Amino acid sequence: MKFVETKDFNEIRSEISGRMLDGSDTFEFRCHPKVSCFNRCCRNLNFFLNPYDIIRLKQRLALSSAEFIETYTDIIVRPGNHFPDVMLRMADNEERTCPFLTDAGCRVYPDRPHTCRAFPVEHGLYYDAEKKQTRRVHFFRPPDFCEGRFEKTSWTLASWEADQEAAYFNQMTAQWAQIARLFQNDPFGGQGLSSQKGKMAFMAVYNIDEFRDFVLNSSFLKRYKIVSPLRIKLKSDDVAVLKLGMAWVKMFLFGMPVKEISLKK
């Protein structure tokens, strides 16, 4: 999910290629093994993973968060951001294929990331700087080589989301995008990501297993009050840990009030 900040909503239509989609708009697309470009989109990618993507993938592969991050990702910091992006590391072959692509297709397909589920639609958040409000925006943006765009199966945003079982992915990605936008400002006081705060923030949203251990086996629960429905899930539910981590980052780094967690008096 991309984040677009502008005062003029119409600027989006001219600055971003592709056709903007609203709720009732339709687009035609179908991907299947008989199209000549099948699996071509799984090569040579700059592929960003969201925190929920990593949860689904590491569970699928029976790895810890740390093992998945070490084996399958690269951590980068883009100009203008004060928090790292996690990118899927392409295979070390001539075509730089996705590491999960096999001759039989995608080996993690039931738990494929948000970007794969959304394709060929791209989602973003539009921020109205004057009203200080956000809204979701959507673009139909298949690459030029895509033959699936000439198929005659018609979709709306809602029917495509349902077909790809993407609703929860969209929800979790939108929540993360709201937090990622906050890092356009530096919450680390110039100390960078290698600071204690930087390491803690990264752990809280990407290294779920380590954050769970920190919450349950340090003085965390003595200092913070966590709402009961969330607290009782922390031992076994990775998504509950992620939701706590995102709320904690908002409170810990940006001083924002959140409903999930508060300092004990």
N, C-alpha and C positions, 0 to 999 in steps of 0.2 A: 504494500500500500504506500503510495506516494503522498507527500504533503505539499499542498500548494497554498501559498500565502499571498494574497493580493487584495486590493481595495475594490477592484472592478471584476465582477464575476465573468463578464464577457471576455476578459483577457485570456481566460483559460481556454476558450474555444479556439482562439487564434494562435496561442503559444504551444499547445499540445496537439500533436498529430493524432489522427484517429477520429472516430465519430462518437460524440457524446451521446450517452444513452440516459433517458429518463425512465421512470417506472413502467410506462405503457409502451415504450419503443421496442421494436423487435430487431433481431439480427439473424442471419442464416449462417450455420456452421455445423460441421460434423467431422470428427476425426476418427479414422478407422484404418486398419492395416492395408486396405486397397488404395489409399491415396499415396501418390508417389513420394510425398514428403514425410511419410509416417516416421515418427521419432526424430526427425531432423531438428526439431525444436529442443531436443534434449542434449544439444552439443554446444560447446564453446560459449558458456553463459556467464554473465555476472549475476549470480543468483543469491539474493539476500534472504536469509532465514529469520523469521520472527520467533520469539520465545516459545509460542505454542507449537510451531513447526518442530522445534527441537524436541519438545516433550513427546510428540507423536512418533517421531523418527527414532529416538533413542529407545522408546518402549518397543517399537517394532523390531529393532535390532538387538534387543535385550542387552543394552549397554547402559552404563551410568552416564549422566550428563557430561561429566569430565571426559570420559572415554570417547563419547561421540564428538565433542568439541575438538579434542586433540586429533582424532582420526580423520574427520570429515570436513573440517572448517578452517577458514582463515579469518583472523580478526583484523579489521582495518578501521581507521579513523579518517573520515572524509573531511575536506576543508569546510569550515563553517559549523561543524558539529563538535560537541564536547563529550560524545559517548560513542563507543565503537559499534560498527556494524559487524554482523556475523555472516560470512559468505560461505556457501557450499563450495568445497574444493573439487574442481573437476579432475577426472582421472588423468593420469600421466600417460596419455597416448596421443597419437597424431591429431585426432579429431577433438580431443579434450571433452570426452563424453561425460555426462552425468555419472557419478560413481554407482548409481543404482540402476543404470540401464543395462539390460542383458539382451541376448539374442531373442529371448522370449518376451521381452518388454520390460516394464518397470517392476522391479522386485519389491518395492515398497508401496505399490499403487494404493492399497486401502488407506495408507497413512501418508500419502504424498502431500507436499507442502501447499500452503495457500496459493502461491503463485501458479502452481500447476493446475489446481482446481479452478481457478478463476479464468485461466487462458481460454479464449483470446480476449477476455475482458480485463482491463486494468482498473483497479479501484484506487481512489485517493480521498484525502480530506481537504476540503476547501475551507480556509480560514478567512472570515470577514474581519479585517483589522479594525474597521470602524464600529461594528456591532459586537466584536469580540465573540463571535459565534462560529461554530464549525458545522459543515454538512458534508455528506458523502457525495462523491462524484464518480462517474463510471464512463469508460471509453472502450469502444470496440476497436482493438488494435492488433489484428493478426499481422505477422511479418509478411513481407512481399512474397516469400517462397511458399507460403501456406496455401495449399490446395483445398483445405477444409472450408475455406470461406466461400467456395463456389458450390458447395453442397446446398441442398434445398430444404434442410431441416431448420425450422424457424423456432426461435427462442425469445423469451423476455428475460429480464434480469432475474425475476423470481423463479421462472421455470428452469433456467440454467443453474441457478444456485441449488435448487432442489435436486436436479439430476446429478450434480457433482457432489452432493452431500456437503455443501460448503458453508451452510448457515453459521455453524459454530466457529469455523475458521474465520469467517468474515467478522464475526462479533469479537473474537479475541484479537484479531489483527487490528481492528479499529481501536480497541482499548489500548493496545500497545502504541499505535500511531499517535494517540493523544499524549502519551507520556514521552515518546521520542521527540515530539515537537518541543517539549520543555528544554531539551538539551541544546537548543539553539543558543541558550544562555549558559554560562559557565557556573555550575554549582560547586565547583571544586576549589574556588578561590585561587586559581592559577596554578594549583599543585598538580593538575593533570590526573590521568587515569591510573597512574602508578601510586597515587596517594591511597591512604586507607579507605577514604570515602569512595574513591573510584573503584577499587577492588570489591568493596562491599556491594556497591550498586550493580556491578556486572554479575556478581554471584547471585544476587537476589532475583534477577530476571532470567538469566541464562543457565546458571549452574544450580538447578533446582535441588539436586540431591545434597549438595554441600550446604545450601541455604537451609534446607530442612534440618540437617544436623546442627547447624548454628542455632536455629530457633529452639530446637528441643533440648539441646545439650549445653547451652551456655546460659548466661544470666538474662537472656532475651525476654523470657516469659515473666521474669521478676520485674522488668522495667516497663513492659508493654502489656496492655490489655487487648486481647483479640476477641472479636465477637464470637459467641459460642458456636453458631453453625459452621463457621470457618475453622475454628480451632480444633474441633473434634475430627476434622477430615485430614489434618496435616500429616499424620503418620503414614497414610496410605494413598492419598490423592495428590498427584503431582500438580493438577490444575489448581487445587486449593492453595498449594504452596506458591504457585506463580501469582495468583490473585493477591495473596498476602504480600509477596515481594514487590509487585507493582504499586500497591497501596503504600507500602513502607518507603519506597523510593520517593513517592510524591510528598510524603510527610517528612522523611528524614533529610532529603536534599533540598526540597523546595518550600518546606514549611506549610504545605497545603493541608487543610483538614480533610480527613477521609473517614468513612463510616466503618471500615474494617478493623482499624487499629488506633489506639490512643496511648499516650503515656499514662502510667499509673500515678495517682496522686500520693 
